[in-house]
């Protein structure tokens, strides 16, 4: 084939065939269109789900950022509480020792002064009753 000048047409190019479209081609185009619509419809919920995951990620980050100082404060509070409990334990030991000393002192007092003091109290009660009985007239006791 040689060069064809512009404006001149040869008969060789006029023999073009018309493309034929079969039923399967049309079915394939319809299926492709339905698939494109389906993809478009599924893209919207997937896009919204992506935004939900972004919000969840932001919320978790905010919770983590707020929790870290709270954990630090709780750690400080627990350490301070342990220090105070150590002091209270020391105070409790001192009170226990003081209670033991007071118990021993009261036992010693009861052993050394209690018995003679009870005897003096009983004697003074008897003397009071004797003096009180002298001033009252003697009543006769009833017998049953």
VOGU-3710 file (C-alpha; in Angstrom, 3 decimals, decimal comma):
1> xxxxxxxxxx> 0,000/0,000/0,000  1,218/3,369/-0,778  0,671/6,752/0,633  -2,813/8,149/0,367  -2,909/11,879/-0,066  -5,205/13,873/2,097  -8,640/14,315/0,768  -8,545/11,227/-1,413  -10,160/8,092/-0,261  -9,605/4,658/-1,524
11> xxxxxxxxxx> -12,102/1,901/-1,680  -10,031/-0,261/0,602  -11,115/1,668/3,686  -14,799/1,607/2,833  -15,092/-2,044/3,600  -15,488/-1,725/7,328  -17,570/-4,220/9,196  -20,224/-3,216/11,636  -19,586/-4,669/15,028  -22,211/-7,163/16,056
21> xxxxxxxxxx> -23,473/-7,169/19,680  -24,627/-10,502/20,966  -26,960/-11,248/23,892  -24,100/-12,355/26,094  -22,356/-9,019/25,502  -25,473/-7,155/26,642  -25,807/-9,430/29,682  -22,162/-8,787/30,522  -22,713/-5,004/30,294  -25,801/-5,249/32,536
31> xxxxxxxxxx> -23,902/-7,390/35,061  -21,016/-4,897/35,055  -23,466/-2,037/35,633  -25,196/-3,879/38,473  -21,829/-4,686/40,003  -20,792/-1,002/39,774  -24,047/0,058/41,489  -23,533/-2,611/44,171  -19,981/-1,421/44,810  -21,237/2,177/45,064
41> xxxxxxxxxx> -23,982/1,163/47,506  -21,553/-0,826/49,675  -18,965/1,952/49,632  -21,225/4,292/51,657  -21,577/2,022/54,757  -17,929/1,053/54,569  -16,975/4,735/54,485  -19,252/5,434/57,487  -17,768/2,453/59,316  -14,311/3,895/58,702
51> xxxxxxxxxx> -15,423/7,161/60,324  -16,807/5,208/63,297  -13,450/3,464/63,726  -11,712/6,860/63,586  -13,991/8,173/66,347  -13,377/5,052/68,436  -9,624/5,512/68,004  -9,878/9,171/69,115  -12,023/8,199/72,128  -9,601/5,475/73,197
61> xxxxxxxxxx> -6,689/7,909/72,893  -8,524/10,464/75,053  -9,327/7,807/77,657  -5,698/6,671/77,680  -4,478/10,265/78,013  -6,870/10,842/80,935  -6,119/7,527/82,629  -2,366/7,945/82,835  -2,487/10,904/85,292  -5,127/9,088/87,348
71> xxxxxxxxxx> -2,912/6,026/87,648  -0,027/8,264/88,740  -2,273/9,881/91,383  -3,471/6,489/92,622  0,133/5,290/92,883  1,029/8,380/94,929  -2,045/7,899/97,131  -1,206/4,249/97,777  2,387/5,133/98,677  1,192/7,862/101,075
81> xxxxxxxxxx> -1,364/5,488/102,584  1,320/2,855/103,149  3,460/5,457/104,934  0,521/6,453/107,137  -0,292/2,814/107,886  3,303/2,280/108,993  2,905/5,202/111,405  -0,449/3,863/112,656  1,167/0,454/113,172  3,827/2,080/115,344
91> xxxxxxxxxx> 1,152/3,916/117,340  -0,806/0,666/117,757  2,302/-1,081/119,070  2,872/1,736/121,573  -0,765/1,568/122,716  -0,471/-2,203/123,096  2,637/-1,773/125,234  0,916/0,918/127,342  -2,131/-1,319/127,829  0,084/-4,183/128,949
101> xxxxxxxxxx> 1,870/-1,872/131,410  -1,444/-0,584/132,810  -2,721/-4,148/133,184  0,429/-5,152/135,035  0,187/-2,061/137,245  -3,456/-2,762/138,132  -2,573/-6,398/138,925  0,277/-5,222/141,145  -2,012/-2,720/142,882  -4,673/-5,381/143,424
111> xxxxxxxxxx> -2,097/-7,810/144,816  -0,353/-5,403/147,193  -2,952/-2,880/148,261  -6,218/-4,488/147,229  -6,462/-7,145/149,895  -5,634/-4,884/152,834  -7,839/-2,156/151,392  -10,739/-4,583/151,155  -10,160/-5,597/154,769  -10,149/-1,940/155,870
121> xxxxxxxxxx> -13,330/-1,269/153,886  -15,044/-4,298/155,405  -13,941/-3,278/158,893  -15,172/0,294/158,447  -18,500/-1,011/157,132  -18,874/-3,252/160,142  -18,063/-0,398/162,534  -20,612/1,866/160,812  -23,252/-0,828/161,045  -22,470/-1,353/164,716
131> xxxxxxxxxx> -22,819/2,346/165,519  -25,940/2,609/163,435  -27,487/-0,370/165,217  -27,052/1,230/168,670  -29,243/4,205/167,863  -32,168/2,230/166,443  -34,650/0,308/168,560  -34,414/-3,414/168,204  -37,319/-4,890/166,309  -38,476/-8,360/166,782
141> xxxx> -37,964/-10,617/163,877  -40,901/-12,517/162,572  -40,620/-16,199/162,209  -42,338/-18,146/159,624
//
